[in-house]
Amino acid sequence: MKDKYYIQGMSAISPQHTFEKDPFSQPLVTVQENVFACVEPDYRAYMPPNSIRRMTRILKVGLTTALQCIQNAGITIPGAIVTGTGKGSLSDTERFLKEIREYKETALNATPFIQSTYNAVNGLIALQQKCTQYNNTFVHRGFSFENALLDSMLLISEGNKDILVGAFEEITAEHFYIKSRIGFWKKEKIASDQLYAHPTPGTISGEGAAFFVLSDTPSEVELAGLKMVYKPKASYLEKFLASKNIRLEDIDLVISGRNGDSNFDHYYDGLPKELPFKHLSGEYDTAGAFALWLGAQILKAQQVPANWFPMVKVPTGPFKNILIYNHFFGEQHVYMLLTLNTGYRK
């Protein structure tokens, strides 16, 4: 693929105040219980009250994020809708399974089953915007969002424009408990802003949604590279950068997925100009979408919000090339390269 891919608009609902007009001026949100939950906006500006009552939290979060992203991009109907999710709507799935047991498979309410499907958010977006174009959802654990991103890039290479691509994830009490039994989360409770000071097994859980409109029309931020590697035996960083004709010293900032898990954080050792982000979002399958949102925002603003990173020395810029390196519990490793389009004029 030799085409260029630019971010036309973006939006995120996360455990931070990312949905606000000026997110970098917002205070850092911290938790003490190892579980992050999204800071939810007022949904009434995006959907009628009767719809809000019928929808579960992840559907409202996903749909609202997508609708604001479309508005920010200045479009009405996207050329395609492509998303990634590791778990889909967990609350609806859990509700449906509980009702199967409670009602002994009789008189079941079909709504939780319908809304628990992975592509429910895509369908809602399409119905809301009357979009009858290509519509697809990827469910590949730590590669879910990145596969959606790759599919969007392929669509642009085929001549499509204004692709809406995003990811969404939620955490529930039941899912947190299940994953805690297999060592995903830290046993000790820590403050999220002290995450990197506790290099012990496990991390903290999170959730969120992030959407982008991708096109080949020039804008401020270019998605210059994407690479997925499954269980690499060694660092793939230099090979990835060489494929993009860029040197490590040309990278102004590395946004890393370091999450305080002593089992896997060694992958990030030695990274220059490292800026970890998991204390903002927590860990989840599609946390890479939040990292992409953060990197694009930093490029546009040409600053790192110091109030969000009290535990590290914040780089001052200028920023031209930002590398994102994230992995999901040592298995799915992802490299993304963002470049500032210096020749772009609004």
C-alpha positions as CSV (number, residue, x, y, z in Angstrom):
1,M,0.0,0.0,0.0
2,K,1.6,3.2,-1.2
3,D,-1.3,5.6,-0.5
4,K,-1.3,8.2,2.2
5,Y,-3.8,8.0,5.0
6,Y,-4.9,11.1,7.0
7,I,-7.1,11.5,10.1
8,Q,-9.9,13.9,9.2
9,G,-11.7,13.8,12.6
10,M,-11.6,11.9,15.8
11,S,-13.4,11.5,19.1
12,A,-13.0,9.4,22.3
13,I,-14.9,8.6,25.4
14,S,-12.6,7.2,28.0
15,P,-11.9,7.2,31.8
16,Q,-10.5,10.7,31.2
17,H,-12.4,13.8,30.1
18,T,-11.5,13.2,26.4
19,F,-14.9,14.0,25.1
20,E,-14.6,17.7,26.0
21,K,-13.7,20.4,23.4
22,D,-10.3,21.1,25.0
23,P,-9.4,17.7,26.6
24,F,-5.8,18.6,27.4
25,S,-6.9,21.3,29.8
26,Q,-9.0,18.8,31.9
27,P,-7.7,17.3,35.2
28,L,-6.2,13.8,35.5
29,V,-8.8,11.3,36.6
30,T,-7.4,8.6,39.0
31,V,-8.9,5.5,40.5
32,Q,-7.9,3.4,43.6
33,E,-9.7,0.2,42.9
34,N,-7.8,-1.1,39.8
35,V,-10.9,-0.6,37.7
36,F,-11.4,2.3,35.3
37,A,-14.8,3.4,34.1
38,C,-15.6,5.9,31.3
39,V,-16.4,9.5,32.0
40,E,-19.8,9.5,30.2
41,P,-21.2,12.7,28.5
42,D,-24.7,13.9,28.2
43,Y,-26.2,11.7,25.5
44,R,-29.2,13.8,24.9
45,A,-27.4,15.9,22.3
46,Y,-26.8,12.8,20.2
47,M,-29.9,10.6,20.6
48,P,-33.5,10.9,21.7
49,P,-34.4,10.1,25.4
50,N,-36.5,7.0,24.4
51,S,-33.5,5.5,22.6
52,I,-31.2,6.3,25.6
53,R,-33.4,4.3,27.9
54,R,-33.3,1.2,25.7
55,M,-29.6,1.1,25.1
56,T,-26.9,-0.4,27.3
57,R,-23.9,1.7,28.3
58,I,-21.4,0.4,25.7
59,L,-23.9,1.0,22.9
60,K,-24.4,4.6,24.0
61,V,-20.7,5.2,24.4
62,G,-19.8,3.7,21.0
63,L,-22.6,5.4,19.1
64,T,-22.0,8.9,20.7
65,T,-18.3,8.7,20.1
66,A,-18.8,7.8,16.5
67,L,-21.4,10.6,15.9
68,Q,-19.1,13.2,17.4
69,C,-16.2,11.9,15.3
70,I,-18.4,12.3,12.1
71,Q,-19.3,15.8,13.2
72,N,-15.7,16.7,13.8
73,A,-14.7,15.4,10.4
74,G,-17.4,17.6,8.7
75,I,-19.1,14.7,7.0
76,T,-22.6,13.3,7.1
77,I,-22.4,9.8,5.7
78,P,-19.1,7.9,6.0
79,G,-17.8,5.9,3.1
80,A,-17.7,2.8,5.3
81,I,-18.0,1.8,8.9
82,V,-15.2,-0.5,10.3
83,T,-14.8,-1.2,14.0
84,G,-12.8,-3.5,16.3
85,T,-13.7,-4.9,19.7
86,G,-12.4,-7.7,21.9
87,K,-15.5,-8.4,23.9
88,G,-18.4,-6.4,22.4
89,S,-21.3,-5.7,24.8
90,L,-20.4,-7.7,27.9
91,S,-23.3,-6.4,30.0
92,D,-25.9,-7.5,27.4
93,T,-24.2,-10.9,27.0
94,E,-24.2,-11.4,30.8
95,R,-27.8,-10.3,31.0
96,F,-28.9,-12.7,28.3
97,L,-27.0,-15.7,29.8
98,K,-28.5,-15.0,33.3
99,E,-32.0,-14.9,31.8
100,I,-31.4,-18.2,30.1
101,R,-30.7,-19.8,33.5
102,E,-33.4,-17.8,35.3
103,Y,-36.3,-18.5,32.9
104,K,-35.0,-22.0,31.9
105,E,-34.7,-21.0,28.2
106,T,-38.4,-19.9,28.0
107,A,-39.9,-16.4,27.6
108,L,-36.6,-14.8,26.9
109,N,-36.2,-11.1,26.1
110,A,-34.5,-10.9,22.7
111,T,-33.2,-7.4,23.1
112,P,-30.1,-8.3,25.2
113,F,-29.2,-11.0,22.7
114,I,-29.6,-8.6,19.7
115,Q,-27.5,-5.9,21.4
116,S,-24.8,-8.3,22.6
117,T,-23.7,-9.0,19.1
118,Y,-20.3,-7.6,18.2
119,N,-21.6,-5.5,15.3
120,A,-24.5,-3.9,17.2
121,V,-22.7,-0.5,17.5
122,N,-21.9,-0.6,13.7
123,G,-25.6,-1.2,13.0
124,L,-26.7,1.7,15.2
125,I,-24.3,4.1,13.5
126,A,-25.5,3.0,10.1
127,L,-29.1,3.4,11.0
128,Q,-28.5,6.8,12.6
129,Q,-26.6,8.1,9.6
130,K,-28.5,6.2,6.9
131,C,-25.2,4.6,5.8
132,T,-25.7,1.6,3.4
133,Q,-22.0,1.3,2.6
134,Y,-19.4,-1.4,3.6
135,N,-19.9,-2.3,7.3
136,N,-17.6,-4.7,9.2
137,T,-16.5,-5.5,12.8
138,F,-13.2,-7.3,13.7
139,V,-13.0,-9.4,16.8
140,H,-9.3,-10.4,17.2
141,R,-8.4,-9.8,20.9
142,G,-5.4,-7.4,20.9
143,F,-5.4,-7.0,17.1
144,S,-9.1,-6.1,16.9
145,F,-8.8,-2.3,16.4
146,E,-5.6,-2.6,14.3
147,N,-7.3,-5.1,11.9
148,A,-10.1,-2.6,11.5
149,L,-7.5,0.1,10.8
150,L,-5.8,-2.1,8.2
151,D,-9.1,-2.8,6.6
152,S,-9.8,0.9,6.4
153,M,-6.5,1.6,4.8
154,L,-7.2,-1.1,2.2
155,L,-10.6,0.5,1.4
156,I,-8.9,3.8,0.9
157,S,-6.3,2.2,-1.4
158,E,-9.3,0.9,-3.5
159,G,-10.6,4.5,-3.9
160,N,-13.0,4.8,-1.0
161,K,-13.0,8.0,1.2
162,D,-14.0,9.1,4.7
163,I,-13.9,5.7,6.4
164,L,-15.2,5.7,9.9
165,V,-12.9,3.4,11.9
166,G,-13.0,2.9,15.7
167,A,-13.1,0.6,18.7
168,F,-15.1,0.1,21.8
169,E,-14.8,-1.9,25.0
170,E,-16.4,-2.2,28.4
171,I,-15.6,-3.8,31.7
172,T,-18.1,-5.3,34.1
173,A,-17.8,-6.6,37.6
174,E,-18.2,-10.2,36.5
175,H,-15.6,-9.9,33.7
176,F,-13.2,-8.2,36.1
177,Y,-13.6,-11.1,38.5
178,I,-13.1,-13.8,35.9
179,K,-9.9,-12.1,34.5
180,S,-8.6,-11.6,38.1
181,R,-8.7,-15.4,38.6
182,I,-6.2,-15.9,35.8
183,G,-3.9,-13.1,36.9
184,F,-4.8,-10.3,34.5
185,W,-5.1,-7.7,37.3
186,K,-3.0,-6.7,40.2
187,K,-3.8,-8.3,43.5
188,E,-2.9,-5.2,45.5
189,K,-5.0,-2.0,45.1
190,I,-3.0,0.9,43.8
191,A,-3.7,4.4,42.7
192,S,-3.7,4.6,38.9
193,D,-1.2,7.5,38.8
194,Q,1.2,5.2,40.7
195,L,0.8,2.3,38.2
196,Y,4.4,2.4,36.9
197,A,5.9,2.5,40.5
198,H,4.5,-0.9,41.2
199,P,6.2,-3.4,38.8
200,T,4.3,-6.5,40.0
201,P,2.3,-9.1,38.1
202,G,-0.9,-7.9,36.6
203,T,-2.3,-4.4,35.8
204,I,-5.4,-2.3,36.1
205,S,-8.5,-2.8,33.9
206,G,-10.1,-0.2,31.7
207,E,-12.6,0.5,28.9
208,G,-13.4,3.1,26.3
209,A,-14.2,4.0,22.7
210,A,-12.3,5.9,20.1
211,F,-13.3,6.7,16.5
212,F,-11.5,8.3,13.5
213,V,-12.4,9.3,10.0
214,L,-9.7,8.2,7.7
215,S,-9.2,9.4,4.1
216,D,-6.5,10.1,1.5
217,T,-7.4,13.9,1.6
218,P,-4.4,15.7,3.3
219,S,-4.9,16.9,6.9
220,E,-2.7,17.7,9.9
221,V,-2.1,14.1,11.0
222,E,-0.9,11.3,8.7
223,L,-1.1,7.7,9.7
224,A,2.3,6.8,8.1
225,G,2.6,3.2,9.2
226,L,1.0,0.2,10.8
227,K,2.5,-3.2,11.7
228,M,1.1,-6.1,13.7
229,V,3.4,-8.9,15.0
230,Y,2.3,-12.0,16.9
231,K,4.6,-13.1,19.7
232,P,7.8,-11.6,18.3
233,K,11.0,-13.3,19.5
234,A,12.9,-10.0,19.4
235,S,12.1,-6.3,19.0
236,Y,10.6,-5.4,15.6
237,L,11.1,-1.7,16.1
238,E,14.1,-1.1,13.9
239,K,12.7,-3.3,11.1
240,F,9.4,-1.4,11.2
241,L,11.1,2.0,11.1
242,A,13.5,0.9,8.3
243,S,10.4,-0.1,6.2
244,K,9.2,3.5,6.6
245,N,12.6,5.0,5.7
246,I,12.9,6.6,9.1
247,R,15.5,6.4,11.9
248,L,14.9,5.9,15.6
249,E,16.5,9.3,16.3
250,D,13.9,10.9,14.0
251,I,11.1,9.8,16.5
252,D,10.2,12.7,18.7
253,L,8.0,10.7,21.1
254,V,7.2,7.0,21.8
255,I,3.7,6.4,23.3
256,S,4.1,3.0,24.9
257,G,1.6,0.5,26.3
258,R,3.6,0.0,29.5
259,N,1.1,-1.0,32.2
260,G,3.0,-1.9,35.3
261,D,2.8,-5.7,34.7
262,S,6.2,-7.2,35.6
263,N,5.5,-10.2,33.3
264,F,5.5,-8.2,30.1
265,D,6.9,-4.6,30.7
266,H,10.4,-5.7,29.6
267,Y,9.2,-5.3,26.0
268,Y,9.3,-1.6,26.5
269,D,12.7,-1.4,28.1
270,G,15.2,0.9,26.3
271,L,12.6,2.9,24.4
272,P,13.7,6.5,23.9
273,K,11.5,9.4,24.8
274,E,8.9,7.0,26.2
275,L,5.5,8.2,27.3
276,P,3.3,5.4,28.8
277,F,-0.5,5.9,28.6
278,K,-2.2,3.0,30.5
279,H,-2.6,5.1,33.7
280,L,-5.1,7.1,31.7
281,S,-7.1,4.3,30.2
282,G,-6.3,1.1,31.9
283,E,-5.7,-2.2,30.0
284,Y,-8.2,-3.7,27.5
285,D,-8.2,-5.3,24.1
286,T,-8.5,-2.2,22.0
287,A,-6.5,0.2,24.2
288,G,-4.4,1.0,21.0
289,A,-7.3,3.1,19.8
290,F,-6.9,5.4,22.8
291,A,-3.2,5.6,22.1
292,L,-3.8,6.6,18.5
293,W,-6.3,9.3,19.7
294,L,-3.7,10.6,22.2
295,G,-0.9,10.6,19.7
296,A,-3.0,12.5,17.1
297,Q,-4.1,15.0,19.7
298,I,-0.4,15.6,20.8
299,L,0.6,16.2,17.1
300,K,-2.2,18.7,16.6
301,A,-1.7,20.5,19.8
302,Q,2.1,20.2,19.7
303,Q,2.2,19.6,23.4
304,V,1.9,16.9,26.0
305,P,-0.6,17.6,28.7
306,A,1.7,17.8,31.8
307,N,-1.3,17.4,34.2
308,W,-1.9,14.0,32.7
309,F,1.6,12.7,33.2
310,P,2.7,13.8,36.7
311,M,5.0,10.7,37.1
312,V,7.3,11.4,34.1
313,K,9.3,14.2,32.6
314,V,7.1,15.6,29.9
315,P,8.8,16.3,26.5
316,T,8.3,19.8,25.2
317,G,8.4,19.1,21.5
318,P,8.2,20.1,18.7
319,F,6.7,16.9,17.6
320,K,6.8,15.6,14.0
321,N,7.0,11.8,14.3
322,I,5.2,9.9,17.0
323,L,5.6,6.1,17.4
324,I,3.0,4.1,19.2
325,Y,4.1,0.7,20.5
326,N,1.5,-1.4,22.3
327,H,1.0,-5.1,23.0
328,F,-1.7,-7.1,24.6
329,F,-0.3,-9.4,27.4
330,G,2.8,-10.2,25.4
331,E,1.0,-11.8,22.4
332,Q,-0.3,-9.2,19.9
333,H,2.3,-6.4,19.3
334,V,1.4,-3.3,17.3
335,Y,3.5,-0.5,15.9
336,M,1.8,2.7,14.6
337,L,3.6,5.7,13.1
338,L,2.0,9.2,13.1
339,T,3.5,12.1,11.2
340,L,2.7,15.8,11.2
341,N,1.8,17.0,7.8
342,T,3.9,20.2,7.8
343,G,2.7,21.3,4.4
344,Y,-1.0,21.2,5.4
345,R,-2.9,24.5,5.5
346,K,-6.5,24.7,6.7
